[in-house]
Amino acid sequence: MRGADPRLLLYFGKPSSKLADAIGRVLESYGVSYDVAHGRLSEDQLEGFDLVVVVGEDRDVLAVSHAMRERVVPVLGLSVSGNSTFLMEAGVGEVESVVEKLGAGEYHVAEVSRLSVSLDGSSEGVPCALNEVAVFPSRSATLMEHTLVVDGEVVWRDYSDGVIVATPTGSTAYALSAGGPILLPSSKAFVVVSVNSLDLTRRPLVVSEDSVIEIREVSSRCDCEVVVDGSHRFKVEDRVVIRRAERPALFVRLSRGSDTARRIAKKVMLAKELMDMPPSAKLILKILEYEGPLTQKDIIAKTLLPPRTVRHALSILMSRGLVHKQPLLRDARQDLYYVATELE
């Protein structure tokens, strides 16, 4: 926000004219010029902006990050649920305080490493990952064979449900639920986690962020997919190459202090809750975290799990207070399942 006439892009994960008007009035009262965007964001739309304020939830910050390749703009997240999650800096109710701090220069811009992905020799159309890159069979509960190579050296040959490569940001997401360690945001490292390996001695591997990570000779009884941040899926035939992206993501932080310890404590407690749950429950919880509220039909379609398995997993998650449900407004015969806000 420093400079003669900084320009701000106000991005909404879901269109909300009422919320846009309310935030717009605050920005105008401080003389801040801004544009509004929602839906799918292209890199060209970022031209000329000094800051992107994302109004929504973590998944919306991920969507904005995926649009950035050659052109990276600082991002500040405002959560509509009022929670400061790992990617959101404040709640929408604090917008006036946020604008005041920006205007007074009471903030800093943090660089956050991302992952660049090449599939079978091509990175065309594949966004950089902010959280993780996961390689899994397209059909759940199916084993995948792969070879992990780091900086040209074979580390392991494994049979497992899949493999995850995560950044420090993503180490508290999917990788943690699969048994990976927590990496502090300042860590200059990535973590590789084999998911449900048949080798009981297999442990997560922490590597330098300067390493080149290759997952070779990928094979399974069905097609295998690379999943970027839980939202972008790509078929892979044989080989995935992962390395630190040339341009990191940029996040606006409003203070030098951090509530990282509190957030990590929540994640650790959640990991303990998940330890004795079936894999189907873990998968559904992760899908809901990434995708947002879904109906049971949506969950079945995305996970490819049998309906009976999905119903059982949802009952476990709800009994432990990890997932809630509410009637779907457009069809009262269906329920909408969503992650409990206190977990975010």
C-alpha positions as CSV (number, residue, x, y, z in Angstrom):
1,M,0.0,0.0,0.0
2,R,3.0,2.3,0.0
3,G,3.5,4.5,-3.0
4,A,1.8,7.3,-4.8
5,D,-1.4,5.6,-5.9
6,P,-1.5,1.9,-5.0
7,R,-4.0,-0.2,-6.8
8,L,-5.9,-3.0,-5.1
9,L,-7.8,-6.0,-6.6
10,L,-10.6,-7.2,-4.4
11,Y,-11.2,-10.9,-5.2
12,F,-14.2,-12.8,-4.1
13,G,-14.2,-16.6,-4.2
14,K,-18.0,-16.4,-4.4
15,P,-19.8,-13.3,-5.7
16,S,-21.3,-11.1,-3.0
17,S,-22.6,-7.7,-4.0
18,K,-23.5,-6.9,-0.4
19,L,-20.1,-7.7,1.0
20,A,-18.3,-6.0,-2.0
21,D,-20.3,-2.8,-1.4
22,A,-19.5,-2.9,2.4
23,I,-15.7,-3.4,1.8
24,G,-15.7,-0.9,-1.1
25,R,-17.1,1.8,1.1
26,V,-14.3,1.3,3.6
27,L,-11.7,1.4,0.9
28,E,-13.2,4.5,-0.7
29,S,-13.2,6.3,2.6
30,Y,-9.5,5.9,2.8
31,G,-9.0,6.9,-0.8
32,V,-7.9,3.5,-2.0
33,S,-8.6,2.7,-5.7
34,Y,-9.7,-0.8,-6.4
35,D,-11.3,-3.2,-8.9
36,V,-13.5,-6.2,-8.1
37,A,-13.1,-9.7,-9.6
38,H,-14.5,-13.1,-8.8
39,G,-14.6,-16.6,-10.3
40,R,-11.7,-17.9,-12.4
41,L,-8.8,-15.4,-12.3
42,S,-6.2,-15.1,-15.1
43,E,-2.7,-13.9,-14.8
44,D,-3.4,-11.0,-17.2
45,Q,-6.0,-9.7,-14.8
46,L,-3.3,-9.0,-12.2
47,E,-1.5,-6.5,-14.5
48,G,-1.1,-3.1,-12.7
49,F,-2.2,-4.2,-9.2
50,D,0.0,-3.8,-6.1
51,L,-2.1,-6.0,-3.8
52,V,-4.8,-8.7,-4.1
53,V,-7.2,-8.9,-1.2
54,V,-8.9,-12.3,-1.2
55,V,-12.3,-12.4,0.5
56,G,-13.3,-16.0,1.2
57,E,-11.4,-18.9,2.6
58,D,-8.1,-20.8,2.2
59,R,-9.3,-22.4,-1.0
60,D,-9.8,-19.0,-2.6
61,V,-6.2,-18.0,-1.7
62,L,-5.1,-21.2,-3.4
63,A,-7.1,-20.3,-6.5
64,V,-5.4,-16.9,-6.7
65,S,-2.0,-18.4,-6.2
66,H,-2.6,-20.9,-9.0
67,A,-3.2,-17.9,-11.4
68,M,0.2,-16.5,-10.7
69,R,3.2,-17.8,-12.6
70,E,5.4,-15.1,-14.2
71,R,3.5,-12.2,-12.5
72,V,3.3,-12.5,-8.7
73,V,1.4,-10.0,-6.6
74,P,1.2,-9.8,-2.8
75,V,-1.9,-11.4,-1.3
76,L,-3.9,-10.6,1.8
77,G,-6.7,-13.0,2.9
78,L,-9.9,-11.9,4.6
79,S,-11.9,-14.8,6.0
80,V,-15.7,-14.7,5.6
81,S,-16.0,-17.1,8.6
82,G,-14.0,-14.7,10.8
83,N,-11.2,-17.2,11.4
84,S,-7.5,-16.5,10.7
85,T,-6.5,-19.8,9.1
86,F,-3.0,-20.5,7.8
87,L,-3.6,-18.6,4.6
88,M,-6.0,-15.9,5.9
89,E,-4.7,-12.9,7.8
90,A,-7.9,-11.5,9.3
91,G,-11.7,-11.7,9.2
92,V,-13.9,-9.5,7.0
93,G,-15.2,-7.7,10.1
94,E,-11.7,-6.3,10.7
95,V,-11.4,-4.7,7.2
96,E,-11.2,-1.1,8.5
97,S,-8.4,-2.0,11.0
98,V,-6.6,-3.8,8.1
99,V,-6.8,-0.8,5.8
100,E,-5.5,1.4,8.6
101,K,-2.5,-0.8,9.1
102,L,-1.8,-1.0,5.4
103,G,-2.0,2.8,5.1
104,A,0.4,3.3,8.1
105,G,2.9,0.7,6.7
106,E,2.3,-1.6,9.7
107,Y,2.9,-4.8,7.7
108,H,5.5,-6.8,5.9
109,V,5.5,-9.1,2.9
110,A,6.5,-12.7,3.5
111,E,7.9,-14.9,0.7
112,V,6.4,-18.4,0.7
113,S,7.9,-21.2,-1.3
114,R,5.8,-23.0,-4.0
115,L,6.4,-26.2,-6.0
116,S,6.8,-26.3,-9.7
117,V,5.6,-29.5,-11.4
118,S,6.5,-31.2,-14.6
119,L,4.5,-34.2,-15.8
120,D,6.1,-36.6,-18.2
121,G,8.4,-33.9,-19.3
122,S,5.9,-31.0,-19.6
123,S,4.7,-28.4,-17.2
124,E,2.2,-26.8,-19.6
125,G,-1.0,-25.8,-17.9
126,V,0.1,-27.1,-14.5
127,P,-0.1,-24.4,-11.7
128,C,2.5,-24.0,-9.0
129,A,1.5,-25.7,-5.7
130,L,1.3,-23.7,-2.6
131,N,0.5,-26.6,-0.3
132,E,1.4,-29.9,-1.9
133,V,1.7,-32.1,-4.9
134,A,0.1,-35.6,-4.5
135,V,0.4,-38.6,-6.8
136,F,-2.3,-41.2,-6.4
137,P,-4.2,-43.8,-8.4
138,S,-7.4,-42.4,-9.8
139,R,-9.3,-45.2,-8.0
140,S,-9.2,-45.0,-4.2
141,A,-7.9,-48.0,-2.1
142,T,-5.7,-49.0,-5.0
143,L,-1.9,-49.5,-4.6
144,M,0.6,-47.5,-6.5
145,E,4.2,-48.4,-7.3
146,H,6.8,-45.7,-7.6
147,T,10.5,-44.8,-7.3
148,L,11.5,-41.7,-5.4
149,V,14.7,-40.0,-6.7
150,V,16.2,-37.0,-5.0
151,D,18.9,-35.0,-6.7
152,G,19.6,-38.0,-9.0
153,E,19.9,-40.5,-6.2
154,V,17.3,-43.3,-5.7
155,V,15.9,-43.1,-2.2
156,W,13.3,-45.8,-2.2
157,R,11.1,-48.1,-4.3
158,D,7.7,-48.2,-2.7
159,Y,4.2,-49.7,-2.9
160,S,1.7,-47.5,-1.2
161,D,-1.6,-45.6,-1.6
162,G,0.3,-42.7,-3.0
163,V,3.0,-40.1,-2.3
164,I,2.8,-36.4,-1.2
165,V,5.4,-33.7,-1.6
166,A,4.6,-30.7,0.6
167,T,5.9,-27.2,1.3
168,P,6.2,-25.9,4.9
169,T,2.8,-24.3,4.3
170,G,1.3,-27.6,3.2
171,S,3.0,-29.7,5.9
172,T,0.1,-29.0,8.2
173,A,-2.5,-30.0,5.6
174,Y,-2.7,-33.3,3.7
175,A,0.9,-34.4,4.6
176,L,0.3,-34.1,8.3
177,S,-2.8,-36.3,8.2
178,A,-0.7,-38.9,6.3
179,G,1.9,-39.0,9.1
180,G,4.3,-36.3,7.9
181,P,6.1,-33.8,10.2
182,I,5.2,-30.1,10.7
183,L,7.7,-27.7,9.1
184,L,7.9,-24.2,10.4
185,P,7.1,-21.5,7.9
186,S,10.8,-20.4,8.0
187,S,12.0,-23.8,7.0
188,K,14.0,-24.0,3.8
189,A,12.8,-27.6,3.2
190,F,10.1,-29.8,1.7
191,V,8.7,-33.0,3.0
192,V,8.0,-36.3,1.1
193,V,5.4,-38.6,2.6
194,S,4.5,-42.1,1.3
195,V,0.9,-42.7,2.2
196,N,0.1,-46.1,3.8
197,S,3.2,-47.8,2.5
198,L,3.4,-51.5,2.6
199,D,6.9,-51.1,4.1
200,L,6.2,-50.5,7.8
201,T,9.7,-49.0,8.2
202,R,9.0,-46.2,5.7
203,R,9.2,-42.8,7.2
204,P,8.6,-39.3,5.8
205,L,11.6,-37.6,4.3
206,V,12.7,-34.0,4.7
207,V,14.7,-32.6,1.8
208,S,16.3,-29.2,1.0
209,E,14.1,-26.8,-0.9
210,D,16.9,-26.7,-3.5
211,S,16.5,-30.4,-4.2
212,V,15.0,-31.8,-7.4
213,I,12.4,-34.5,-6.4
214,E,11.5,-37.1,-9.0
215,I,8.7,-39.7,-8.7
216,R,9.5,-42.2,-11.4
217,E,8.1,-45.4,-12.8
218,V,4.6,-44.6,-11.5
219,S,2.3,-47.5,-12.1
220,S,-1.0,-49.0,-10.8
221,R,-3.9,-51.2,-11.9
222,C,-5.7,-48.0,-12.9
223,D,-4.6,-44.6,-14.2
224,C,-2.5,-42.4,-11.8
225,E,-3.1,-38.7,-11.2
226,V,-1.1,-35.8,-10.0
227,V,-3.2,-33.6,-7.7
228,V,-2.0,-30.0,-7.1
229,D,-3.3,-28.5,-3.9
230,G,-6.3,-30.8,-3.9
231,S,-8.0,-29.0,-6.7
232,H,-6.2,-29.5,-10.0
233,R,-5.9,-33.1,-11.4
234,F,-3.6,-34.3,-14.2
235,K,-3.1,-37.8,-15.6
236,V,0.5,-39.0,-15.3
237,E,2.0,-41.9,-17.3
238,D,5.4,-42.4,-15.8
239,R,7.3,-39.5,-14.2
240,V,6.7,-36.4,-12.1
241,V,9.5,-33.8,-11.4
242,I,9.0,-31.4,-8.6
243,R,11.2,-28.5,-7.6
244,R,11.0,-25.1,-5.9
245,A,9.1,-22.7,-8.1
246,E,11.2,-19.8,-9.4
247,R,8.8,-17.2,-8.0
248,P,7.5,-17.6,-4.5
249,A,4.1,-16.6,-3.3
250,L,3.9,-13.3,-1.5
251,F,1.7,-12.8,1.6
252,V,1.0,-9.6,3.4
253,R,1.4,-10.0,7.2
254,L,0.1,-7.3,9.5
255,S,2.5,-7.9,12.3
256,R,5.8,-9.5,13.0
257,G,4.2,-11.6,15.7
258,S,2.5,-14.9,14.8
259,D,0.0,-17.3,16.1
260,T,1.7,-20.2,14.4
261,A,2.1,-22.1,17.6
262,R,-1.7,-22.0,18.3
263,R,-2.5,-23.1,14.7
264,I,0.0,-25.9,14.9
265,A,-1.4,-27.1,18.2
266,K,-4.9,-27.3,16.6
267,K,-3.5,-29.3,13.7
268,V,-1.6,-31.7,16.1
269,M,-4.9,-32.3,18.0
270,L,-6.7,-33.0,14.7
271,A,-3.9,-35.4,13.7
272,K,-4.4,-37.3,16.9
273,E,-8.2,-37.5,16.2
274,L,-7.5,-38.9,12.8
275,M,-5.0,-41.6,13.8
276,D,-7.6,-44.3,14.6
277,M,-10.0,-43.3,11.8
278,P,-10.4,-45.3,8.6
279,P,-8.6,-44.0,5.5
280,S,-12.0,-43.1,4.0
281,A,-12.8,-40.7,6.8
282,K,-9.4,-39.0,6.4
283,L,-9.9,-38.7,2.7
284,I,-13.4,-37.2,3.0
285,L,-12.3,-34.7,5.6
286,K,-9.4,-33.6,3.4
287,I,-11.8,-33.3,0.4
288,L,-14.2,-31.1,2.4
289,E,-11.3,-28.9,3.6
290,Y,-10.2,-28.2,0.0
291,E,-13.5,-28.2,-1.8
292,G,-15.8,-26.6,0.8
293,P,-19.3,-27.8,1.6
294,L,-20.4,-30.8,-0.5
295,T,-23.5,-33.1,-0.7
296,Q,-23.1,-36.8,-0.2
297,K,-23.5,-37.3,-4.0
298,D,-20.6,-34.9,-4.6
299,I,-18.4,-36.7,-2.1
300,I,-19.1,-40.0,-3.7
301,A,-18.2,-38.6,-7.1
302,K,-15.0,-36.9,-6.0
303,T,-13.7,-39.8,-3.8
304,L,-15.0,-42.7,-5.9
305,L,-15.8,-44.4,-2.7
306,P,-18.8,-46.7,-2.4
307,P,-22.0,-44.9,-1.0
308,R,-22.0,-47.2,2.1
309,T,-18.4,-46.3,2.9
310,V,-19.1,-42.6,2.5
311,R,-22.1,-42.8,4.8
312,H,-20.1,-44.7,7.4
313,A,-17.1,-42.2,7.2
314,L,-19.4,-39.2,7.5
315,S,-21.1,-40.7,10.6
316,I,-17.7,-41.1,12.2
317,L,-16.6,-37.5,11.3
318,M,-19.9,-36.0,12.6
319,S,-19.8,-38.1,15.8
320,R,-16.4,-36.5,16.6
321,G,-17.5,-33.0,15.8
322,L,-15.1,-32.7,12.8
323,V,-17.9,-32.3,10.2
324,H,-21.3,-30.7,10.4
325,K,-24.3,-30.9,8.1
326,Q,-27.2,-28.7,7.1
327,P,-30.1,-29.1,4.7
328,L,-29.3,-28.1,1.1
329,L,-31.5,-25.0,0.3
330,R,-32.2,-25.9,-3.3
331,D,-33.1,-29.5,-2.4
332,A,-34.3,-30.3,1.1
333,R,-33.9,-34.1,0.4
334,Q,-30.1,-33.6,0.5
335,D,-27.7,-32.4,3.2
336,L,-24.6,-30.3,2.8
337,Y,-21.6,-31.5,4.7
338,Y,-18.8,-29.1,5.8
339,V,-15.8,-28.9,8.1
340,A,-16.3,-27.5,11.5
341,T,-15.0,-23.9,11.7
342,E,-13.1,-24.5,14.9
343,L,-10.7,-26.8,13.0
344,E,-9.7,-24.1,10.5
